[in-house]
């Protein structure tokens, strides 16, 4: 698809939304993602001609970035010149309706292409030396689900569950992620009901190449679970799990060994802090604080897309710098 003019000239104020789309235009590997999806897209031999895959992919990504439903996305394409420019729509061309947008999302879900989108982007980041794969941090966050029973089935989503965190009860699902310990970029995503213990998914969040794993105190005992990777002559995984808060408070810091253990816990905490950045991006930057669909499968597919886009957002400075360097070299 050709490069589209976002109207970034001196007569138009460069808003944060405009600047964001300009950056995403440059860092998203559009060509690779279109090549991934195109074999599954309809060929349009009968009926009206289909919209280009890249156009629908851009619309799908804008839904994730700006928390737009299918009807809201269709209206935004009619109302906002910035959005039309980003997807490549002129004012006299046909605009995808909400049904077309829905069908494209179902296409991605049916063929599990969201998982492949995340893999494609992680491979890109790895090729740019932004993802090293020597260590993994694991963590989970709660994503709320509607608790109302005012729907056609008169019930809540049966695949969502409630859980207690501190003194507060939550209803929804968990997003479990494995994050590169060096860069803080996400390489693995798993979706579970909210009542599933964090430690159950810990070893499934590993990519298999890391030598160090990090987790908070909720992952105590992960190295004793039956799914713990077996050591080999070339590779052995070491888990570094945080001490429970009660034990840490009981340390006598006047003694040398407890003081050393306290310093070690601070080091592990600094490393684990990187895992919070992707959660902040999808919840605060992209506004994903509540599930949109019923069922774990669809919502987990969306999480793969969200974390793939979060990776690009967090690595955008390096990617933009690399792209500028490549352009200079070609000139």
Buried (B, 14 or more C-beta within 10 A) or exposed (E): BEEBEBEEEEEEEEEEEBEBBBBBBBBBBBEEBBEBBEEEBBEEEEEEEBBBBBBBBBBBBBBBBBBBEBEEBBEBBEEEEBBBBBBBBEEEEEBBBBEBBBBBBEBBBEBEBBBBBBBBBBBBBBEEEBBBBEBBBBBBBBBBBBEEEEEEEEEBBEBBBBBEEEEEEBBBBBBBBBBBBBBBBBBBBBBBBBBBEBBBBBBEBBEEEBEBBBBBBBBBEBBEEEEBBEEEEEEEBEBBBBBEEEEBEEBEEEEEEBEEBBEEBEEBEEBBEBBBBBBEBBBEBBEBEEBBBBBBEBBBBBBBBBBBBBBBBBBBEBBBEBEEEEEEEEE
